[in-house]
Amino acid sequence: RGSLSLDVMELLFRWRFKARRLTLENLDLEVDRSEDGQLLVFDRTLDEFPKGEGELPLQEIRIRDARLILRDRMSNGQTWVLEGFDAELSKRRGELNVEGAFQAPASVAGPITFWAKSRNGEGWQAYARVQKLDLSATQQIAGLPSAVPSGGRGDLRLWFDMDAGLVTRLSAEAELTDLVFEFDDSEPVVYRGLEGRLEWDRRPTGWRGRVENLIVRRGGAQWRSASLLVEKSATPLGDEGDYLFDADFLRLQDLTPLAPAIPDVALREDLQGLQPRGDVTDLTVGLSVLDKDPTGYRLELRADLNGYSHEAFESIPGIRGLTGQVRSDPQGGRFEMDSRGLTVDLPGLFRESLEFDEAQGLVVWSRGQDGLTIIGDGLRVANRDLGLAAGFQIRRPTGEEPGSIELQAALSNLDLSRISAYLPVGIMTTNLTGWLDSAIVSGSVPMATLDLRGPTKGFPYADGGGVFEVSFGTRELVLDYARGWPQGEGISADLLFRGAGFSAVVREGQLGGAAVDEVRVDIPVLGQGMLSIEGTASGPLAAVRD
């Protein structure tokens, strides 16, 4: 049913027929999306409708209580019926306005309102508000990206500007609950709530997106980020582009599960392997992509980490509970560590994860034409088994030349019953590892020093080429040198590992039933069975003989 409103003044005084308003009621409007994604109105494409020229002959077109029928052939003929569709189209003083509202299907959303306007045909500004949106209904729409949630409910408001058929600016406010993201071969990712405002702008050389007042609820926790910025810009040389990421706060374990949505395969696989966790504040990341080759990436990073963790992955050691500040650029960087409850996992070097109650120090690295250099200064760690202070320098050349290491360390209050957990078995021979495991039963080391200098290959430098020296004193040492030999107990001694050899001066202790005093022990090459003992022992003859 329709009605036409005429301009009476134009008709009476100018003898000109001019309509002011056309009202259509109870209209059924059919819109289809074909298998190839083309929109059809009454089975005709938009290009098939006649194009009007000149001024709009009506000032207003109103649609009241209409029904909009949407059929999606891309989604196996899925049909949606929008009831109570009200809209008004008007043009005054060169500005075209459209506004309206309708009731979406109950399984999709509640009331939806919208408006749009264009001045002199130069682009559009538009707005839409969707209440009680059910995101599970979006899974019935073909062609949506995998990053769209497969479940959840909430309210959504959108503002956007368009020019020449492109979105130039987008704003969105969302209050969503029970969000579900599903990716291939992954467990569903569930968020209890997500709130915030998104601002996105197209720029002459790229785009910029900002999220403000973000609130994330996942599991039993909640966190906020006042500002999060992502920006992409092309470079003057026409390279892949520059990226900037800035955030005042992020909780990584709530973002890592979304890694399957990242299009870059290498980055996606690295994040899924590392599984980063922890809180990051004052984060700034600058990435220049010159090409897709790994050498074509240039990274600058600034962040404060609190309880950062990731799994051991490929050649990267696992870390749990790392706290400190990191600053990095393509030439190098630095990390100032101040952690409580730090765990380091080096599967190729130590048999167990190394756990420390506290860890402090500075690590600096630099890259040059000759390779990578890493320096550790003022490093201190402590736990119930030991206290350790160390400094080191590691060089990793760019060519096939082996790298080198310089490491000086001082250790205090070591519990020898736990020595096996701290042996770097990845660079030790099997014989040496087996002997230390079985020989050292218990005791303590008040102080020990380590001096390691040489190439990363050839440890423990039995034929020269490097320095490996560990010296320490023991108290109440229990030593089981070899099967069939009497066990030493209550030993106070000074011990030295130098290269592949071992020597000790036993100040006091019991060897079998004999008391030993100033006994010197020498093993030129550990694991080869050559042993010399020189000193005095007192006790029953049988005990001394044994």
C-alpha positions as CSV (number, residue, x, y, z in Angstrom):
1,R,0.0,0.0,0.0
2,G,1.4,3.4,-0.9
3,S,0.5,7.1,-0.7
4,L,1.9,10.2,-2.5
5,S,2.1,13.6,-0.9
6,L,2.0,16.6,-3.3
7,D,3.3,20.2,-2.9
8,V,0.1,22.2,-3.0
9,M,1.8,25.5,-3.3
10,E,3.7,24.4,-6.4
11,L,0.5,23.1,-8.0
12,L,-1.7,26.2,-7.3
13,F,0.7,29.0,-7.9
14,R,3.1,27.6,-10.4
15,W,1.0,25.0,-12.1
16,R,3.8,22.5,-11.5
17,F,3.3,19.0,-10.3
18,K,5.8,18.2,-7.6
19,A,5.7,15.4,-5.1
20,R,7.0,15.9,-1.6
21,R,6.8,12.5,-0.1
22,L,6.1,8.9,-1.1
23,T,5.1,6.5,1.6
24,L,5.1,2.7,1.2
25,E,3.5,0.4,3.8
26,N,3.5,-3.3,4.2
27,L,6.1,-3.7,1.4
28,D,7.8,-7.1,0.8
29,L,11.4,-6.5,-0.5
30,E,13.4,-9.5,-1.7
31,V,17.2,-9.5,-1.8
32,D,19.3,-12.4,-2.9
33,R,23.0,-13.2,-2.8
34,S,23.9,-15.4,-5.7
35,E,26.4,-18.3,-5.5
36,D,29.2,-16.0,-6.7
37,G,28.4,-13.3,-4.1
38,Q,26.4,-10.9,-6.3
39,L,23.4,-9.0,-4.8
40,L,20.1,-9.3,-6.6
41,V,16.9,-7.3,-5.9
42,F,13.8,-8.8,-7.3
43,D,16.1,-11.2,-9.3
44,R,17.9,-8.2,-10.9
45,T,21.5,-7.0,-10.2
46,L,22.0,-3.5,-9.0
47,D,23.6,-2.6,-12.4
48,E,20.4,-3.6,-14.2
49,F,18.3,-1.0,-12.5
50,P,17.9,2.3,-14.4
51,K,20.1,5.1,-13.3
52,G,18.2,8.4,-12.5
53,E,19.7,11.7,-13.6
54,G,19.2,15.2,-12.1
55,E,17.5,16.0,-8.9
56,L,15.5,13.5,-6.9
57,P,11.8,14.2,-7.9
58,L,10.8,13.5,-4.2
59,Q,12.0,15.1,-1.1
60,E,11.2,12.0,1.0
61,I,10.6,8.3,0.6
62,R,9.2,6.5,3.7
63,I,8.9,2.8,4.2
64,R,6.6,1.6,7.0
65,D,6.2,-1.8,8.5
66,A,7.9,-3.5,5.6
67,R,9.3,-7.0,5.4
68,L,12.8,-7.6,4.1
69,I,13.5,-11.1,2.8
70,L,17.2,-12.0,2.5
71,R,18.1,-15.3,0.7
72,D,21.8,-16.4,0.7
73,R,22.5,-18.9,-2.0
74,M,26.2,-18.9,-1.0
75,S,25.0,-20.3,2.4
76,N,22.9,-23.2,1.0
77,G,19.9,-21.0,0.5
78,Q,19.7,-19.7,4.1
79,T,16.9,-17.2,4.4
80,W,16.4,-14.4,6.9
81,V,13.2,-12.4,7.3
82,L,13.5,-8.9,8.8
83,E,10.2,-7.7,10.2
84,G,9.0,-4.3,11.0
85,F,11.4,-2.6,8.6
86,D,11.0,1.2,8.8
87,A,13.1,3.6,6.8
88,E,13.2,7.1,5.5
89,L,15.1,8.5,2.6
90,S,15.3,12.3,2.2
91,K,17.3,14.9,0.4
92,R,17.6,18.5,1.4
93,R,20.1,21.2,0.5
94,G,22.4,18.7,-1.2
95,E,22.5,16.2,1.7
96,L,21.0,12.7,1.2
97,N,19.9,11.0,4.5
98,V,18.8,7.5,5.2
99,E,17.7,6.2,8.6
100,G,15.6,3.4,9.8
101,A,15.2,0.4,12.1
102,F,14.0,-3.2,11.9
103,Q,13.6,-6.3,14.0
104,A,16.1,-9.1,13.2
105,P,15.2,-12.8,13.5
106,A,15.1,-13.7,17.2
107,S,17.9,-16.3,16.6
108,V,20.2,-13.5,15.2
109,A,19.7,-10.3,17.2
110,G,17.2,-7.9,18.7
111,P,16.3,-4.4,17.3
112,I,18.7,-2.9,14.8
113,T,18.8,0.8,14.0
114,F,20.9,2.6,11.3
115,W,21.5,5.9,9.5
116,A,23.6,7.1,6.6
117,K,24.2,10.4,5.0
118,S,26.0,11.8,2.0
119,R,26.6,15.4,1.0
120,N,26.7,16.3,-2.7
121,G,27.5,12.7,-3.5
122,E,30.9,12.9,-1.9
123,G,31.2,9.7,0.2
124,W,29.0,8.4,2.9
125,Q,28.9,8.5,6.7
126,A,26.9,5.7,8.3
127,Y,26.0,4.2,11.7
128,A,24.4,1.0,12.9
129,R,23.4,-0.3,16.3
130,V,22.8,-4.0,16.9
131,Q,21.3,-5.2,20.2
132,K,21.4,-8.7,21.6
133,L,23.5,-10.0,18.7
134,D,24.0,-13.8,18.7
135,L,27.3,-14.4,16.9
136,S,26.6,-18.1,16.5
137,A,24.1,-17.1,13.8
138,T,27.0,-15.7,11.7
139,Q,28.3,-19.2,11.1
140,Q,25.4,-19.6,8.7
141,I,26.9,-16.9,6.4
142,A,29.4,-18.2,3.9
143,G,32.7,-16.3,3.2
144,L,33.3,-14.9,6.6
145,P,37.0,-15.0,7.9
146,S,38.0,-17.6,10.5
147,A,38.7,-14.7,13.0
148,V,34.9,-14.1,13.4
149,P,33.7,-15.6,16.6
150,S,31.5,-18.8,16.3
151,G,29.6,-17.9,19.4
152,G,28.8,-15.1,21.8
153,R,26.2,-12.5,22.5
154,G,26.1,-8.7,23.1
155,D,25.6,-5.2,21.8
156,L,27.5,-3.6,18.9
157,R,27.6,-0.1,17.6
158,L,29.4,0.8,14.3
159,W,30.3,4.2,12.6
160,F,32.1,4.2,9.3
161,D,32.9,6.6,6.4
162,M,33.1,5.5,2.8
163,D,34.6,7.2,-0.2
164,A,34.8,5.9,-3.8
165,G,33.5,2.5,-2.6
166,L,36.2,2.1,0.1
167,V,35.9,2.3,3.9
168,T,38.1,5.2,5.0
169,R,37.3,5.2,8.7
170,L,35.6,2.8,11.1
171,S,34.6,3.1,14.7
172,A,33.1,0.3,16.8
173,E,31.9,-0.1,20.4
174,A,31.3,-3.6,21.6
175,E,30.0,-5.3,24.8
176,L,30.2,-9.0,24.2
177,T,30.0,-12.1,26.4
178,D,30.7,-15.8,26.1
179,L,32.8,-15.4,22.9
180,V,33.9,-18.6,21.2
181,F,36.6,-18.7,18.5
182,E,37.1,-22.0,16.6
183,F,40.1,-22.9,14.4
184,D,41.1,-26.0,12.5
185,D,42.9,-28.6,14.7
186,S,42.6,-26.4,17.8
187,E,40.5,-26.4,20.9
188,P,37.8,-23.7,21.0
189,V,39.0,-20.5,22.7
190,V,36.4,-19.0,25.1
191,Y,36.2,-15.5,26.5
192,R,33.7,-14.6,29.2
193,G,33.6,-11.0,28.1
194,L,35.1,-8.5,25.7
195,E,34.5,-4.7,25.8
196,G,36.1,-1.8,24.2
197,R,36.2,0.8,21.4
198,L,37.9,0.3,18.0
199,E,39.1,3.2,15.8
200,W,40.4,2.4,12.3
201,D,41.6,4.8,9.6
202,R,42.8,4.4,6.1
203,R,45.9,6.5,5.4
204,P,47.6,7.5,2.1
205,T,50.4,5.0,2.8
206,G,48.6,2.4,4.9
207,W,46.2,2.2,7.8
208,R,46.0,2.7,11.5
209,G,43.9,1.0,14.2
210,R,43.5,1.8,17.8
211,V,41.6,-0.1,20.6
212,E,40.7,2.0,23.7
213,N,39.4,1.0,27.1
214,L,39.7,-2.7,26.3
215,I,38.4,-5.1,29.0
216,V,39.1,-8.9,28.5
217,R,37.6,-11.6,30.7
218,R,38.8,-15.1,30.3
219,G,38.6,-17.9,32.8
220,G,38.4,-16.4,36.3
221,A,40.6,-13.4,35.4
222,Q,40.1,-9.9,34.0
223,W,42.4,-7.3,32.7
224,R,42.3,-3.9,31.0
225,S,44.2,-2.0,28.4
226,A,43.6,1.8,28.1
227,S,45.2,2.0,24.7
228,L,46.4,-0.5,22.0
229,L,47.7,0.8,18.6
230,V,48.5,-1.1,15.4
231,E,49.7,0.8,12.3
232,K,50.9,-0.2,8.9
233,S,52.6,2.1,6.4
234,A,54.4,1.5,3.1
235,T,58.0,2.5,2.7
236,P,59.3,4.9,0.0
237,L,61.2,2.0,-1.6
238,G,58.1,0.0,-2.1
239,D,59.1,-2.7,0.3
240,E,56.6,-4.9,2.2
241,G,56.0,-2.2,4.7
242,D,56.5,-0.9,8.3
243,Y,54.4,-2.0,11.2
244,L,54.0,-0.4,14.6
245,F,52.4,-2.0,17.6
246,D,52.0,-0.1,20.9
247,A,50.1,-1.2,24.1
248,D,50.1,-0.1,27.7
249,F,49.1,-3.6,28.9
250,L,48.7,-7.1,27.5
251,R,48.2,-10.5,29.0
252,L,49.8,-12.9,26.6
253,Q,48.1,-16.1,27.6
254,D,44.7,-14.6,26.6
255,L,46.0,-13.6,23.2
256,T,48.2,-16.6,22.2
257,P,45.2,-18.9,21.6
258,L,44.3,-16.7,18.7
259,A,47.6,-17.4,16.9
260,P,45.9,-19.7,14.4
261,A,44.2,-16.7,12.9
262,I,47.6,-15.1,11.9
263,P,48.1,-15.4,8.1
264,D,51.9,-15.6,8.3
265,V,52.7,-19.3,8.6
266,A,56.2,-18.9,10.1
267,L,55.0,-16.4,12.8
268,R,51.9,-18.5,13.5
269,E,54.0,-21.7,14.0
270,D,56.5,-19.9,16.2
271,L,53.8,-18.5,18.5
272,Q,52.0,-21.9,18.7
273,G,55.3,-23.6,19.6
274,L,56.5,-21.0,22.2
275,Q,53.1,-20.5,23.8
276,P,54.1,-17.1,25.4
277,R,52.4,-16.1,28.7
278,G,52.7,-13.4,31.2
279,D,51.9,-9.6,31.5
280,V,53.6,-7.0,29.2
281,T,53.4,-3.3,30.0
282,D,54.6,-0.2,28.0
283,L,55.0,-2.3,24.9
284,T,56.3,-0.8,21.6
285,V,57.2,-3.0,18.6
286,G,58.4,-1.7,15.3
287,L,58.8,-4.1,12.5
288,S,60.1,-3.4,9.0
289,V,59.5,-6.2,6.4
290,L,61.8,-5.7,3.5
291,D,60.9,-9.1,2.1
292,K,59.5,-12.5,3.2
293,D,63.0,-14.0,3.7
294,P,64.0,-14.3,7.5
295,T,66.9,-11.8,6.9
296,G,64.4,-9.3,5.5
297,Y,62.9,-8.5,8.9
298,R,64.0,-5.6,11.1
299,L,62.7,-5.5,14.6
300,E,62.7,-2.9,17.4
301,L,61.2,-3.8,20.7
302,R,60.6,-2.1,24.0
303,A,58.7,-3.8,26.8
304,D,58.4,-4.4,30.6
305,L,57.8,-8.0,31.4
306,N,56.2,-9.4,34.5
307,G,56.1,-13.2,35.0
308,Y,56.8,-13.8,31.3
309,S,57.0,-17.5,30.2
310,H,57.3,-19.5,27.1
311,E,57.9,-23.2,26.2
312,A,61.2,-24.6,25.0
313,F,60.9,-24.5,21.2
314,E,63.5,-25.6,18.7
315,S,66.8,-23.9,19.8
316,I,65.0,-21.5,22.2
317,P,65.2,-22.4,25.9
318,G,62.0,-22.5,27.9
319,I,61.4,-19.7,30.5
320,R,58.9,-19.3,33.3
321,G,58.5,-16.3,35.6
322,L,60.8,-13.9,33.9
323,T,60.5,-10.2,35.0
324,G,62.5,-7.3,33.7
325,Q,62.9,-4.7,31.0
326,V,63.9,-5.4,27.4
327,R,65.1,-3.0,24.8
328,S,66.1,-4.2,21.3
329,D,66.8,-2.9,17.8
330,P,68.4,-4.5,14.6
331,Q,71.9,-3.9,15.9
332,G,71.4,-5.3,19.4
333,G,69.7,-4.8,22.7
334,R,69.7,-5.3,26.4
335,F,67.6,-7.1,29.1
336,E,67.7,-6.0,32.7
337,M,66.4,-8.9,34.8
338,D,64.8,-8.8,38.3
339,S,62.8,-12.0,38.7
340,R,61.3,-13.9,41.6
341,G,60.6,-17.5,41.0
342,L,62.4,-18.0,37.7
343,T,62.6,-21.4,35.9
344,V,64.8,-22.0,32.9
345,D,64.4,-25.1,30.7
346,L,67.4,-26.1,28.6
347,P,66.5,-29.7,27.4
348,G,69.7,-30.0,25.3
349,L,72.0,-28.9,28.2
350,F,70.5,-29.8,31.6
351,R,68.4,-32.8,32.5
352,E,66.0,-30.9,34.7
353,S,64.5,-27.4,34.7
354,L,66.6,-25.0,36.7
355,E,64.5,-23.3,39.4
356,F,65.6,-20.1,41.2
357,D,64.0,-18.2,43.9
358,E,65.5,-14.9,42.6
359,A,67.5,-13.8,39.6
360,Q,69.0,-10.5,38.7
361,G,71.5,-9.1,36.1
362,L,72.0,-7.6,32.7
363,V,72.3,-9.3,29.4
364,V,73.4,-7.3,26.3
365,W,73.7,-8.5,22.7
366,S,74.9,-7.0,19.5
367,R,75.0,-8.0,15.9
368,G,77.7,-7.2,13.4
369,Q,79.2,-8.5,10.2
370,D,81.2,-11.0,12.2
371,G,78.1,-12.5,13.9
372,L,76.3,-12.3,17.2
373,T,77.9,-11.4,20.6
374,I,76.0,-11.9,23.9
375,I,77.4,-10.5,27.2
376,G,76.1,-11.2,30.7
377,D,77.1,-8.9,33.5
378,G,76.3,-8.9,37.2
379,L,74.1,-12.1,36.9
380,R,73.0,-13.5,40.3
381,V,70.6,-16.3,41.0
382,A,69.8,-18.2,44.2
383,N,67.7,-21.0,45.4
384,R,67.6,-23.6,48.3
385,D,70.5,-25.5,46.6
386,L,73.0,-22.7,45.8
387,G,73.8,-19.1,45.2
388,L,75.5,-18.1,41.9
389,A,77.2,-15.0,40.6
390,A,78.4,-15.0,36.9
391,G,79.4,-13.1,33.9
392,F,79.9,-14.4,30.4
393,Q,80.5,-13.5,26.7
394,I,79.3,-15.7,23.9
395,R,80.2,-15.3,20.2
396,R,78.3,-16.9,17.4
397,P,80.0,-16.2,14.1
398,T,78.1,-15.9,10.8
399,G,80.1,-18.5,9.0
400,E,81.0,-22.1,9.7
401,E,83.7,-21.2,12.3
402,P,82.7,-22.5,15.7
403,G,81.5,-20.1,18.3
404,S,83.3,-19.2,21.5
405,I,82.4,-18.8,25.2
406,E,84.0,-17.0,28.1
407,L,82.3,-17.7,31.4
408,Q,83.4,-16.9,35.0
409,A,81.2,-17.9,37.9
410,A,81.3,-18.1,41.6
411,L,79.0,-20.4,43.4
412,S,78.2,-20.6,47.1
413,N,76.4,-23.0,49.5
414,L,75.9,-25.8,47.0
415,D,74.0,-28.9,48.2
416,L,75.9,-31.7,46.6
417,S,73.1,-34.2,46.9
418,R,71.4,-32.1,44.1
419,I,74.5,-31.8,41.9
420,S,73.1,-34.0,39.1
421,A,70.4,-31.3,38.4
422,Y,73.1,-28.7,37.6
423,L,75.5,-30.7,35.5
424,P,75.6,-29.4,31.9
425,V,75.3,-32.9,30.5
426,G,74.8,-31.6,27.0
427,I,78.5,-30.6,26.7
428,M,79.9,-33.3,28.9
429,T,81.1,-36.8,27.9
430,T,78.9,-39.8,28.9
431,N,81.7,-41.2,31.1
432,L,82.2,-38.0,33.0
433,T,78.5,-37.6,33.5
434,G,78.1,-41.1,34.7
435,W,81.0,-40.9,37.1
436,L,79.8,-37.6,38.7
437,D,76.3,-39.0,39.1
438,S,77.4,-42.1,41.0
439,A,80.5,-40.7,42.8
440,I,79.1,-37.6,44.5
441,V,76.6,-38.8,47.1
442,S,76.1,-35.8,49.4
443,G,77.9,-32.9,51.1
444,S,78.2,-29.2,50.7
445,V,80.4,-26.7,48.9
446,P,80.8,-23.4,50.7
447,M,82.4,-21.8,47.7
448,A,83.3,-22.8,44.1
449,T,84.6,-21.0,41.0
450,L,84.3,-21.7,37.3
451,D,86.5,-20.5,34.5
452,L,85.5,-21.6,31.0
453,R,87.2,-20.0,27.9
454,G,87.3,-21.5,24.5
455,P,85.4,-22.7,21.5
456,T,81.9,-24.1,21.9
457,K,83.1,-27.4,20.5
458,G,85.9,-29.5,22.1
459,F,84.8,-29.2,25.8
460,P,86.4,-30.1,28.2
461,Y,89.5,-29.3,26.1
462,A,91.5,-32.4,26.9
463,D,93.9,-31.6,24.0
464,G,94.1,-27.9,24.8
465,G,92.4,-25.2,22.7
466,G,90.5,-23.9,25.7
467,V,90.3,-23.5,29.4
468,F,88.0,-25.4,31.7
469,E,88.6,-25.1,35.4
470,V,86.3,-25.7,38.3
471,S,87.7,-25.4,41.9
472,F,85.8,-25.9,45.1
473,G,86.1,-27.0,48.6
474,T,83.8,-29.6,50.3
475,R,82.5,-30.3,53.7
476,E,81.0,-33.6,54.9
477,L,81.4,-35.0,51.4
478,V,80.3,-38.6,50.9
479,L,82.2,-40.0,47.8
480,D,81.6,-43.3,46.1
481,Y,84.5,-43.4,43.7
482,A,83.9,-46.8,42.1
483,R,82.2,-50.1,42.6
484,G,84.2,-52.2,45.1
485,W,86.1,-49.3,46.5
486,P,85.5,-48.2,50.1
487,Q,83.2,-45.2,50.4
488,G,84.6,-41.9,51.6
489,E,82.7,-40.1,54.3
490,G,83.0,-36.8,56.2
491,I,85.5,-35.5,53.7
492,S,86.8,-32.0,53.8
493,A,88.7,-31.4,50.6
494,D,89.8,-29.0,47.9
495,L,88.9,-30.3,44.5
496,L,89.9,-29.2,41.0
497,F,88.6,-30.2,37.6
498,R,91.0,-29.0,34.9
499,G,90.4,-30.0,31.4
500,A,89.5,-33.7,31.3
501,G,91.4,-34.3,34.6
502,F,90.6,-34.2,38.3
503,S,92.7,-33.7,41.4
504,A,91.9,-33.3,45.1
505,V,93.6,-32.7,48.4
506,V,91.7,-34.4,51.2
507,R,92.2,-32.5,54.5
508,E,90.2,-34.9,56.6
509,G,87.7,-37.7,56.4
510,Q,87.0,-41.4,56.6
511,L,87.8,-43.9,53.9
512,G,86.3,-47.2,54.8
513,G,87.3,-47.6,58.5
514,A,90.5,-45.5,58.1
515,A,90.9,-41.8,58.9
516,V,92.7,-40.0,56.1
517,D,94.9,-36.9,56.4
518,E,96.4,-34.8,53.7
519,V,95.7,-37.3,51.0
520,R,96.2,-36.2,47.3
521,V,94.2,-37.8,44.6
522,D,94.9,-37.4,40.9
523,I,93.0,-38.7,37.9
524,P,94.7,-37.5,34.7
525,V,91.6,-38.3,32.4
526,L,88.3,-39.0,34.0
527,G,86.7,-42.2,32.8
528,Q,89.9,-43.9,31.8
529,G,90.6,-45.7,35.1
530,M,94.0,-44.2,35.9
531,L,94.2,-43.1,39.6
532,S,97.0,-42.1,41.9
533,I,96.6,-41.6,45.7
534,E,99.3,-40.3,48.0
535,G,98.9,-39.5,51.7
536,T,98.5,-41.0,55.1
537,A,95.7,-43.0,56.7
538,S,95.3,-44.3,60.2
539,G,93.2,-47.1,61.6
540,P,92.9,-50.9,61.7
541,L,95.3,-52.5,59.2
542,A,92.5,-54.2,57.3
543,A,90.7,-50.8,56.9
544,V,93.9,-49.1,55.6
545,R,94.6,-52.0,53.3
546,D,91.1,-51.9,51.8
